[in-house]
């Protein structure tokens, strides 16, 4: 299944983005680093198009998309060490941001919905945030939550290395097993190497400075 997913991503990337203008315009250097506010825009993309594309988003799926969003951002902005000012832990079903999880836990495994205030906050994100979110939505939004989990569970992924080590050391201690932090530097390197084809069309264009 993994090979099938990666082949699909490769083909999707070239069909959608190869015809577009390479790197994201970095002239707007504002960036919003609040993971909750960024998630509002991601969720609303699903809610706006679910009738046409029959897509929905749950807490589990959102976790993986936001993890990939930060990874993608860090690879494209080589001097950046993070996008969000919060961390990722190695839980049973892949990387989990506790702040994000707690914010949406009331939905359980059901589809997430937003109120008008949350939608407005998402719409008010800087354009650079929206562009990155749209890229991740278009690339990974069509996968199920568990297909995305499978990608984060790939052998020798940052989650895989940390979780296996935690399982060995803390097998019967749930808090320690699920609470170790995934190094963002490892996420950045893994994503760049595993999904290197996502960046080939923009490498010829240098970003105009570091986003702050």
Order of alpha helices (4+ residues) and beta strands (2+ residues): alpha-alpha-alpha-beta-beta-alpha-alpha-alpha-alpha-alpha-alpha-alpha
